[in-house]
Amino acid sequence: ILRVLGENAIAVRTKAMKCLSEVVAVDPSILARLDMQRGVHGRLMDNSTSVREAAVELLGRFVLCRP
């Protein structure tokens, strides 16, 4: 998933963030990994609105799982 987050296609990056969000819903500890944190952080500053929205949704799920 981390490799796909660097793709040029917006739809691919958005889907990758949504997939990562599903993983976080099952196992929030995955975001303890530094490479995952960097990947999500990079997508929070993405040029595409849809990618940024997917990243914010992921963080929202994480906060709900681990307040």
Secondary structure as a PSIPRED ss2 file (coil, helix, strand):
# PSIPRED VFORMAT (PSIPRED V4.0)

   1 I C   1.000  0.000  0.000
   2 L C   1.000  0.000  0.000
   3 R C   1.000  0.000  0.000
   4 V H   0.000  1.000  0.000
   5 L H   0.000  1.000  0.000
   6 G H   0.000  1.000  0.000
   7 E C   1.000  0.000  0.000
   8 N C   1.000  0.000  0.000
   9 A C   1.000  0.000  0.000
  10 I H   0.000  1.000  0.000
  11 A H   0.000  1.000  0.000
  12 V H   0.000  1.000  0.000
  13 R H   0.000  1.000  0.000
  14 T H   0.000  1.000  0.000
  15 K H   0.000  1.000  0.000
  16 A H   0.000  1.000  0.000
  17 M H   0.000  1.000  0.000
  18 K H   0.000  1.000  0.000
  19 C H   0.000  1.000  0.000
  20 L H   0.000  1.000  0.000
  21 S H   0.000  1.000  0.000
  22 E H   0.000  1.000  0.000
  23 V H   0.000  1.000  0.000
  24 V H   0.000  1.000  0.000
  25 A H   0.000  1.000  0.000
  26 V H   0.000  1.000  0.000
  27 D C   1.000  0.000  0.000
  28 P H   0.000  1.000  0.000
  29 S H   0.000  1.000  0.000
  30 I H   0.000  1.000  0.000
  31 L H   0.000  1.000  0.000
  32 A H   0.000  1.000  0.000
  33 R C   1.000  0.000  0.000
  34 L H   0.000  1.000  0.000
  35 D H   0.000  1.000  0.000
  36 M H   0.000  1.000  0.000
  37 Q H   0.000  1.000  0.000
  38 R H   0.000  1.000  0.000
  39 G H   0.000  1.000  0.000
  40 V H   0.000  1.000  0.000
  41 H H   0.000  1.000  0.000
  42 G H   0.000  1.000  0.000
  43 R H   0.000  1.000  0.000
  44 L H   0.000  1.000  0.000
  45 M C   1.000  0.000  0.000
  46 D C   1.000  0.000  0.000
  47 N C   1.000  0.000  0.000
  48 S C   1.000  0.000  0.000
  49 T H   0.000  1.000  0.000
  50 S H   0.000  1.000  0.000
  51 V H   0.000  1.000  0.000
  52 R H   0.000  1.000  0.000
  53 E H   0.000  1.000  0.000
  54 A H   0.000  1.000  0.000
  55 A H   0.000  1.000  0.000
  56 V H   0.000  1.000  0.000
  57 E H   0.000  1.000  0.000
  58 L H   0.000  1.000  0.000
  59 L H   0.000  1.000  0.000
  60 G H   0.000  1.000  0.000
  61 R H   0.000  1.000  0.000
  62 F H   0.000  1.000  0.000
  63 V H   0.000  1.000  0.000
  64 L H   0.000  1.000  0.000
  65 C H   0.000  1.000  0.000
  66 R C   1.000  0.000  0.000
  67 P C   1.000  0.000  0.000
